[in-house]
Amino acid sequence: MMIHQLNAGPKARARKRVGRGIGSGHGKTSGRGHKGAGSRSGYKSRITFEGGQMPLVRRIAKRGFNNNAFATEWEVCDVADLEKAFNAGETVTVAELRARGVLPRRKAGSSSVKLLGAAALTKSLTVVVDGCTVGARKSVELAGGKVVTQGRVE
């Protein structure tokens, strides 16, 4: 292959050469139009500029409320985990759940613990947690145990 046989391929285009006379199609104002900031050298448009239309940042609402700062962050524990980790007659607390590896080790009080699931429980347990689902409460009570929630609405 010789150098004169190389080509740039079908997608290649020559760059636009402006200001090379009327016959080029890009003469006189060089595609910048007449007058105004866009015709001047050194002009840079803001990325948010929308050609005089009210910019998006000024069209959208500036105020509002988000409840995420006040949301309760739940750690969950399943009834089936209680079956494996505890013996009959024991009291299940958040500290015991952490100690036995049912919940991950975290700072105390960093989040609330909720009991989930409707698995069959065969042991009578007293469960002290922050929240509990109806199915989980029913399965604990059917086994002869009780659930104590710490002042939380379920």
MONORZI-V46853 format. One record per backbone hydrogen bond with DSSP energy under -1.0 kcal/mol. NH is the residue of the N-H (numbers start at 1). CO is the residue of the C=O. If there is no record, write none. Layout:
BEGIN
NH&CO ; NH&CO
END
This chain:
BEGIN
5&2 ; 19&26 ; 24&21 ; 25&22 ; 30&27 ; 32&29 ; 39&36 ; 40&37 ; 43&40 ; 49&46 ; 53&50 ; 58&55 ; 59&55 ; 60&56 ; 70&67 ; 75&112 ; 77&114 ; 79&116 ; 82&78 ; 83&79 ; 84&80 ; 85&81 ; 86&82 ; 89&124 ; 90&87 ; 92&126 ; 97&93 ; 98&94 ; 99&95 ; 100&96 ; 101&98 ; 102&97 ; 103&97 ; 110&107 ; 112&73 ; 114&75 ; 115&131 ; 116&77 ; 126&90 ; 127&146 ; 128&92 ; 129&148 ; 130&113 ; 131&113 ; 133&115 ; 137&133 ; 138&134 ; 139&135 ; 140&136 ; 141&137 ; 142&138 ; 144&141 ; 145&140 ; 146&125 ; 148&127 ; 150&129 ; 151&149
END
